[in-house]
Amino acid sequence: MKFIQFGCWNEYSCDKNMPERNPVSMVMNKLNSMAPNVDFIIVSGDNYYPGKDVQKIKAGETYNGVVLKEDIKIKKKKIDRNDIVSGFNCLPSSVEVNIILGNHDLVSQKDNVYKLEDGEYEPEGACTILKTEQSISTTNNLNLSYYMSKYDDSTKTLIIMMDTSMYSTDDVSEFLSCYKYLIDREDSLSDDEYIQKIRQTQYEKIVADLTRHSGEIKNLIISGHHPISGYKLKLGENKDKFVILGDDLEPFINVLTSIYSKIGGDAVNYYYLCADLHMYQQGTVKLQVDDINQMTINQYIVGTGGTTLDPNPFSEEYKAIKKNRLDVINVPIISGKHRFIMSDEDISISNANYGHGFILCEIGDVPQFSFVLIKTVSGGRKTKRRRRRHTTKRRRTIKRRKYSGKR
């Protein structure tokens, strides 16, 4: 069995027949050429990134009843449903494509942030991005859901594709208006009760799959959107900082350790494929299950499907933050429950594959994973200093029009 996995992809307007147009077109062109040689594809979320509608107001003009003393820019995110469609139309039609959700797929109107392509504001709670993706994913080869699974009997490999945004303690409350289009919500449920319901609904599906193949699973491959942990460089106004991801995912950690206990502990090989961080990064996750047992997971972050890449924290360009890096790398997080380890070889391979592409998974007795690099990008970029705030809406530091022929 062979399959391809990637995420963080549908930005700009896609044209697989003109790969030079922008990164997503380039990736989709290569993906279509390789699709006949694989059994299926997993897309690990963030299936659309809105553009920005920028309004410039000069000093001396009136804004919200106030005469401005200096020039300002008002930025609104612009949802172009035609771009959503163009991206999904670029996916291969000859092979099964299983699409799970990322945080960008579950956002909806708040404080008049999102505009539609006609300039009107998205109605509050309309979940235009999710509903548009759902309407497109009605063809025979596209499957979009919060949970899917596959089992390969010849290699005793279970593949689970699951939503991870529901486990983000920082952000899940922002997504509840969209989750109702995936999992029913009774009017009587409070937000906390509904969060517990959506998590429990998915967990029951996981347990059902584990039970169905109890005692026979040798390899478990899980694909989600968020990394269990990962290393990222945050460019600050006054300081560059090396940080670790995953400190808001404790409910997800609990699900993973529960799987370990139910499935057979160390008798199974564990792999996790994800996205969210816009680069390729491989390493080993160690989860403390209890006082004795530790779960070891080989993790592959593949947020390289076409969106603008995050700066590479391990590039030579950012050697100046080495001291901060040593304070963070391999250090346990969430009360010591887990840590992410990158060996020298992991760092070298991740650096060599800093660019756009996807991962090819070949399942034998032991699954093999190799990154298909389509275009190398330099090991990091310095942009004009601007403060970057950690939110689920990953800010990008170059203008979209650099890649788009129509904007």
MIBALUM-457910 format. One record per residue (C-alpha): x, y, z; residue in one letter. Coordinates in steps of 0.5 Angstrom, whole numbers, plus 500, padded with zeros to 3 digits. Each point is the difference from the previous one (the first is absolute). Layout:
// residues N
+------+-------+-----+------+
: east : north :  up : code :
+------+-------+-----+------+
:    X :     Y :   Z :    A :
...
+------+-------+-----+------+
// end
This chain:
// residues 407
+------+-------+-----+------+
: east : north :  up : code :
+------+-------+-----+------+
:  500 :   500 : 500 :    M :
:  502 :   507 : 498 :    K :
:  497 :   507 : 502 :    F :
:  502 :   507 : 500 :    I :
:  499 :   505 : 506 :    Q :
:  501 :   508 : 500 :    F :
:  496 :   506 : 503 :    G :
:  500 :   507 : 500 :    C :
:  499 :   501 : 493 :    W :
:  494 :   504 : 496 :    N :
:  503 :   507 : 500 :    E :
:  500 :   505 : 494 :    Y :
:  496 :   497 : 494 :    S :
:  502 :   493 : 498 :    C :
:  501 :   498 : 492 :    D :
:  504 :   493 : 500 :    K :
:  501 :   502 : 493 :    N :
:  504 :   506 : 501 :    M :
:  505 :   497 : 506 :    P :
:  504 :   506 : 499 :    E :
:  494 :   505 : 503 :    R :
:  501 :   499 : 507 :    N :
:  502 :   494 : 505 :    P :
:  493 :   497 : 501 :    V :
:  500 :   499 : 492 :    S :
:  507 :   497 : 500 :    M :
:  498 :   495 : 506 :    V :
:  493 :   498 : 496 :    M :
:  504 :   499 : 494 :    N :
:  505 :   495 : 503 :    K :
:  494 :   497 : 504 :    L :
:  496 :   499 : 494 :    N :
:  506 :   496 : 496 :    S :
:  501 :   496 : 506 :    M :
:  493 :   498 : 502 :    A :
:  499 :   494 : 495 :    P :
:  506 :   497 : 504 :    N :
:  497 :   500 : 507 :    V :
:  493 :   497 : 503 :    D :
:  498 :   506 : 504 :    F :
:  502 :   507 : 502 :    I :
:  499 :   504 : 507 :    I :
:  499 :   507 : 500 :    V :
:  501 :   502 : 508 :    S :
:  497 :   507 : 500 :    G :
:  500 :   507 : 499 :    D :
:  497 :   499 : 493 :    N :
:  499 :   508 : 499 :    Y :
:  503 :   506 : 502 :    Y :
:  496 :   506 : 498 :    P :
:  504 :   506 : 497 :    G :
:  500 :   507 : 503 :    K :
:  496 :   506 : 498 :    D :
:  504 :   507 : 502 :    V :
:  497 :   506 : 501 :    Q :
:  504 :   506 : 500 :    K :
:  498 :   507 : 504 :    I :
:  505 :   506 : 500 :    K :
:  501 :   505 : 506 :    A :
:  495 :   505 : 500 :    G :
:  494 :   496 : 498 :    E :
:  495 :   497 : 504 :    T :
:  499 :   493 : 503 :    Y :
:  495 :   498 : 505 :    N :
:  498 :   507 : 501 :    G :
:  508 :   502 : 502 :    V :
:  504 :   504 : 496 :    V :
:  507 :   496 : 499 :    L :
:  506 :   503 : 501 :    K :
:  504 :   495 : 496 :    E :
:  499 :   495 : 495 :    D :
:  497 :   493 : 501 :    I :
:  498 :   494 : 497 :    K :
:  494 :   496 : 501 :    I :
:  501 :   492 : 499 :    K :
:  494 :   496 : 499 :    K :
:  501 :   492 : 498 :    K :
:  496 :   499 : 493 :    K :
:  497 :   493 : 499 :    I :
:  500 :   499 : 492 :    D :
:  496 :   494 : 499 :    R :
:  502 :   499 : 493 :    N :
:  507 :   499 : 503 :    D :
:  498 :   495 : 505 :    I :
:  497 :   496 : 494 :    V :
:  506 :   501 : 495 :    S :
:  504 :   497 : 506 :    G :
:  496 :   494 : 501 :    F :
:  499 :   499 : 492 :    N :
:  508 :   500 : 500 :    C :
:  499 :   493 : 504 :    L :
:  501 :   494 : 496 :    P :
:  494 :   497 : 498 :    S :
:  502 :   493 : 498 :    S :
:  502 :   498 : 508 :    V :
:  496 :   500 : 506 :    E :
:  502 :   507 : 504 :    V :
:  498 :   500 : 507 :    N :
:  500 :   507 : 503 :    I :
:  500 :   502 : 508 :    I :
:  499 :   506 : 503 :    L :
:  505 :   506 : 502 :    G :
:  499 :   506 : 505 :    N :
:  499 :   504 : 493 :    H :
:  494 :   496 : 498 :    D :
:  496 :   501 : 506 :    L :
:  501 :   508 : 501 :    V :
:  494 :   504 : 499 :    S :
:  498 :   507 : 500 :    Q :
:  502 :   504 : 507 :    K :
:  500 :   508 : 500 :    D :
:  499 :   501 : 493 :    N :
:  507 :   497 : 498 :    V :
:  498 :   495 : 494 :    Y :
:  497 :   503 : 494 :    K :
:  497 :   496 : 494 :    L :
:  503 :   501 : 493 :    E :
:  494 :   505 : 498 :    D :
:  502 :   505 : 506 :    G :
:  495 :   498 : 505 :    E :
:  501 :   498 : 507 :    Y :
:  499 :   492 : 501 :    E :
:  494 :   499 : 505 :    P :
:  502 :   498 : 507 :    E :
:  501 :   493 : 500 :    G :
:  499 :   498 : 493 :    A :
:  506 :   496 : 500 :    C :
:  501 :   502 : 492 :    T :
:  507 :   496 : 500 :    I :
:  497 :   494 : 503 :    L :
:  494 :   500 : 496 :    K :
:  503 :   501 : 493 :    T :
:  505 :   495 : 501 :    E :
:  494 :   495 : 502 :    Q :
:  496 :   502 : 494 :    S :
:  506 :   498 : 496 :    I :
:  502 :   494 : 503 :    S :
:  494 :   496 : 497 :    T :
:  504 :   497 : 494 :    T :
:  501 :   492 : 500 :    N :
:  508 :   501 : 502 :    N :
:  499 :   506 : 505 :    L :
:  499 :   498 : 508 :    N :
:  500 :   506 : 505 :    L :
:  498 :   498 : 507 :    S :
:  503 :   501 : 507 :    Y :
:  501 :   493 : 500 :    Y :
:  502 :   494 : 496 :    M :
:  504 :   494 : 500 :    S :
:  503 :   494 : 495 :    K :
:  503 :   493 : 502 :    Y :
:  505 :   496 : 496 :    D :
:  499 :   493 : 502 :    D :
:  507 :   498 : 496 :    S :
:  504 :   504 : 505 :    T :
:  495 :   501 : 506 :    K :
:  501 :   507 : 499 :    T :
:  494 :   505 : 503 :    L :
:  500 :   507 : 497 :    I :
:  496 :   505 : 504 :    I :
:  498 :   507 : 497 :    M :
:  497 :   504 : 506 :    M :
:  499 :   507 : 501 :    D :
:  504 :   504 : 505 :    T :
:  498 :   507 : 501 :    S :
:  494 :   497 : 505 :    M :
:  506 :   499 : 505 :    Y :
:  503 :   507 : 500 :    S :
:  499 :   503 : 507 :    T :
:  501 :   507 : 497 :    D :
:  496 :   500 : 494 :    D :
:  494 :   495 : 500 :    V :
:  495 :   504 : 502 :    S :
:  501 :   505 : 494 :    E :
:  498 :   494 : 496 :    F :
:  494 :   497 : 503 :    L :
:  495 :   504 : 495 :    S :
:  503 :   496 : 494 :    C :
:  501 :   493 : 504 :    Y :
:  492 :   500 : 500 :    K :
:  501 :   499 : 493 :    Y :
:  504 :   493 : 501 :    L :
:  497 :   498 : 507 :    I :
:  492 :   502 : 502 :    D :
:  500 :   505 : 506 :    R :
:  494 :   500 : 504 :    E :
:  497 :   506 : 502 :    D :
:  501 :   498 : 508 :    S :
:  507 :   499 : 500 :    L :
:  505 :   505 : 502 :    S :
:  506 :   502 : 496 :    D :
:  504 :   495 : 505 :    D :
:  495 :   495 : 500 :    E :
:  501 :   500 : 492 :    Y :
:  507 :   500 : 500 :    I :
:  500 :   494 : 504 :    Q :
:  495 :   497 : 495 :    K :
:  504 :   501 : 494 :    I :
:  506 :   497 : 503 :    R :
:  496 :   494 : 503 :    Q :
:  497 :   499 : 493 :    T :
:  507 :   499 : 497 :    Q :
:  503 :   496 : 505 :    Y :
:  494 :   495 : 500 :    E :
:  502 :   499 : 492 :    K :
:  507 :   499 : 502 :    I :
:  499 :   495 : 505 :    V :
:  495 :   496 : 495 :    A :
:  506 :   500 : 495 :    D :
:  505 :   497 : 506 :    L :
:  494 :   495 : 502 :    T :
:  499 :   498 : 493 :    R :
:  507 :   498 : 499 :    H :
:  502 :   498 : 507 :    S :
:  506 :   496 : 501 :    G :
:  502 :   500 : 493 :    E :
:  503 :   508 : 498 :    I :
:  507 :   500 : 499 :    K :
:  501 :   507 : 498 :    N :
:  495 :   506 : 502 :    L :
:  501 :   506 : 495 :    I :
:  496 :   506 : 503 :    I :
:  499 :   507 : 495 :    S :
:  498 :   506 : 504 :    G :
:  501 :   507 : 498 :    H :
:  503 :   503 : 506 :    H :
:  507 :   497 : 502 :    P :
:  501 :   497 : 507 :    I :
:  506 :   504 : 501 :    S :
:  504 :   504 : 495 :    G :
:  506 :   505 : 500 :    Y :
:  498 :   507 : 497 :    K :
:  504 :   507 : 499 :    L :
:  495 :   506 : 502 :    K :
:  503 :   506 : 497 :    L :
:  499 :   506 : 505 :    G :
:  500 :   507 : 499 :    E :
:  506 :   501 : 505 :    N :
:  502 :   492 : 501 :    K :
:  500 :   494 : 496 :    D :
:  498 :   494 : 504 :    K :
:  500 :   492 : 499 :    F :
:  494 :   497 : 503 :    V :
:  497 :   493 : 501 :    I :
:  493 :   499 : 498 :    L :
:  494 :   495 : 503 :    G :
:  500 :   503 : 507 :    D :
:  492 :   501 : 499 :    D :
:  499 :   493 : 498 :    L :
:  499 :   496 : 506 :    E :
:  494 :   497 : 498 :    P :
:  503 :   498 : 494 :    F :
:  506 :   497 : 504 :    I :
:  495 :   496 : 505 :    N :
:  496 :   497 : 493 :    V :
:  507 :   498 : 498 :    L :
:  502 :   496 : 506 :    T :
:  493 :   497 : 501 :    S :
:  501 :   497 : 493 :    I :
:  507 :   497 : 502 :    Y :
:  497 :   497 : 506 :    S :
:  494 :   497 : 496 :    K :
:  504 :   498 : 494 :    I :
:  506 :   496 : 503 :    G :
:  505 :   505 : 503 :    G :
:  507 :   499 : 497 :    D :
:  498 :   494 : 495 :    A :
:  497 :   505 : 495 :    V :
:  504 :   505 : 496 :    N :
:  498 :   507 : 500 :    Y :
:  500 :   505 : 495 :    Y :
:  497 :   507 : 500 :    Y :
:  499 :   504 : 493 :    L :
:  498 :   508 : 501 :    C :
:  500 :   507 : 497 :    A :
:  499 :   507 : 503 :    D :
:  507 :   502 : 501 :    L :
:  502 :   502 : 493 :    H :
:  506 :   496 : 499 :    M :
:  503 :   493 : 500 :    Y :
:  502 :   497 : 506 :    Q :
:  501 :   493 : 503 :    Q :
:  502 :   498 : 507 :    G :
:  498 :   495 : 505 :    T :
:  494 :   502 : 506 :    V :
:  501 :   497 : 506 :    K :
:  493 :   499 : 504 :    L :
:  500 :   498 : 508 :    Q :
:  494 :   496 : 501 :    V :
:  501 :   498 : 507 :    D :
:  506 :   499 : 505 :    D :
:  503 :   494 : 496 :    I :
:  498 :   501 : 493 :    N :
:  502 :   504 : 494 :    Q :
:  497 :   501 : 493 :    M :
:  504 :   501 : 495 :    T :
:  498 :   503 : 493 :    I :
:  503 :   502 : 494 :    N :
:  497 :   507 : 498 :    Q :
:  501 :   503 : 493 :    Y :
:  497 :   507 : 499 :    I :
:  498 :   501 : 493 :    V :
:  497 :   507 : 499 :    G :
:  503 :   501 : 494 :    T :
:  495 :   500 : 495 :    G :
:  500 :   507 : 497 :    G :
:  499 :   505 : 505 :    T :
:  506 :   505 : 502 :    T :
:  505 :   496 : 504 :    L :
:  502 :   502 : 507 :    D :
:  507 :   502 : 501 :    P :
:  504 :   494 : 501 :    N :
:  503 :   500 : 508 :    P :
:  506 :   496 : 498 :    F :
:  502 :   504 : 495 :    S :
:  507 :   503 : 500 :    E :
:  497 :   507 : 499 :    E :
:  497 :   499 : 507 :    Y :
:  506 :   498 : 504 :    K :
:  500 :   506 : 504 :    A :
:  495 :   497 : 504 :    I :
:  504 :   493 : 502 :    K :
:  499 :   502 : 507 :    K :
:  493 :   500 : 500 :    N :
:  499 :   494 : 496 :    R :
:  504 :   496 : 505 :    L :
:  496 :   502 : 506 :    D :
:  494 :   498 : 496 :    V :
:  502 :   494 : 496 :    I :
:  498 :   493 : 503 :    N :
:  497 :   503 : 506 :    V :
:  494 :   497 : 503 :    P :
:  493 :   504 : 499 :    I :
:  493 :   499 : 503 :    I :
:  503 :   498 : 507 :    S :
:  505 :   496 : 497 :    G :
:  495 :   495 : 497 :    K :
:  503 :   501 : 493 :    H :
:  506 :   502 : 496 :    R :
:  503 :   501 : 493 :    F :
:  507 :   497 : 498 :    I :
:  503 :   502 : 494 :    M :
:  507 :   496 : 499 :    S :
:  505 :   503 : 496 :    D :
:  498 :   496 : 494 :    E :
:  493 :   502 : 501 :    D :
:  502 :   508 : 499 :    I :
:  505 :   498 : 494 :    S :
:  494 :   497 : 496 :    I :
:  495 :   505 : 502 :    S :
:  505 :   506 : 498 :    N :
:  501 :   496 : 493 :    A :
:  493 :   500 : 499 :    N :
:  498 :   507 : 502 :    Y :
:  495 :   501 : 494 :    G :
:  493 :   498 : 497 :    H :
:  498 :   493 : 499 :    G :
:  497 :   494 : 504 :    F :
:  502 :   494 : 503 :    I :
:  499 :   493 : 497 :    L :
:  499 :   494 : 504 :    C :
:  501 :   493 : 498 :    E :
:  497 :   495 : 505 :    I :
:  504 :   493 : 501 :    G :
:  501 :   497 : 506 :    D :
:  503 :   506 : 502 :    V :
:  497 :   507 : 497 :    P :
:  505 :   504 : 496 :    Q :
:  499 :   507 : 500 :    F :
:  504 :   505 : 495 :    S :
:  499 :   507 : 498 :    F :
:  499 :   502 : 493 :    V :
:  503 :   507 : 499 :    L :
:  498 :   504 : 494 :    I :
:  503 :   506 : 501 :    K :
:  506 :   502 : 505 :    T :
:  499 :   507 : 504 :    V :
:  505 :   503 : 503 :    S :
:  501 :   498 : 508 :    G :
:  496 :   506 : 502 :    G :
:  499 :   507 : 499 :    R :
:  500 :   507 : 503 :    K :
:  495 :   505 : 499 :    T :
:  498 :   506 : 502 :    K :
:  499 :   500 : 508 :    R :
:  493 :   500 : 502 :    R :
:  497 :   497 : 506 :    R :
:  498 :   493 : 499 :    R :
:  494 :   497 : 505 :    R :
:  499 :   493 : 502 :    H :
:  493 :   498 : 497 :    T :
:  497 :   495 : 496 :    T :
:  500 :   505 : 494 :    K :
:  507 :   499 : 498 :    R :
:  502 :   506 : 498 :    R :
:  504 :   501 : 493 :    R :
:  506 :   505 : 499 :    T :
:  500 :   501 : 493 :    I :
:  494 :   502 : 495 :    K :
:  496 :   495 : 497 :    R :
:  500 :   504 : 494 :    R :
:  507 :   498 : 499 :    K :
:  498 :   493 : 498 :    Y :
:  493 :   502 : 497 :    S :
:  499 :   502 : 493 :    G :
:  493 :   502 : 501 :    K :
:  501 :   504 : 506 :    R :
+------+-------+-----+------+
// end
